[in-house]
């Protein structure tokens, strides 16, 4: 399986996510970049979640059918089903399309931005959840990478 390096100009691996990308700020998505996608990739998917949430893993962002030729997502992707330039967004655990930033009830939480290279376009539509996306991706992942950032609230 191919390894993909995922980075952000906003924060380093294991670093603190700036407040503007959280519920304490503008709640806009951070810009993300990645390096070489494995040959044979037909689409990309991205999931951001928080495994430290008190009620279990909280899903902050679900994207899929991103073109394998793009090298990242810009800052502040609009909260809509479709992504300008290609791709779709599913529903987060906030109950809406698009990104919902870190908003922990207290303490420091980790946020994993996980990128998957797939050998197929998934062609899902509607209020796609992380669970539905993961089921559709099964058997199609040919590469992956991740970036982890942290955010803390009192």
Phi, psi and omega in degrees: 000137181283139177266135180242130177270121180253131180224168175218142174288344184277329182201153180270163175308124179078000182273176180278134177281127179300147185303332183296342179263017184233178177292346178274355180230223182281348180059033178267153180287142176284152173292137178234146177227156175215160182267210188304129176268140182303144176300141181095354178291133178254339178199168176234152175226148180226132177233132173242127178215167183239102180284354183265003181297143185299329183263014184109176184305129181254128183269124183257339184196137177226118175229153180201170183055030171289143180291137182290351180275345179282152183248016178161182176238140180285167173294146173062054174296127182301143181281079181219168180295321181258149179257130177305132181091356176118140180113169181226158175241141175263196181264134174274178176287356172279355177079028181216162174290146172089191186283138170233118188288169177306139181203055185294149180290343180170157178078187180259129178242156177256141181235118183257120174262103187253121181255135180236132171265131185239151179271016181205155166277139184272332175054038175277163176208163179090202185277068184290130179261168176303316181299315179294320179296313180299322178296318181290330181283341185307126180084000183244356183282122179242358177190156178200163177199170179206159174229131179244130174234163182238156173214144185229138174226152179278000000 
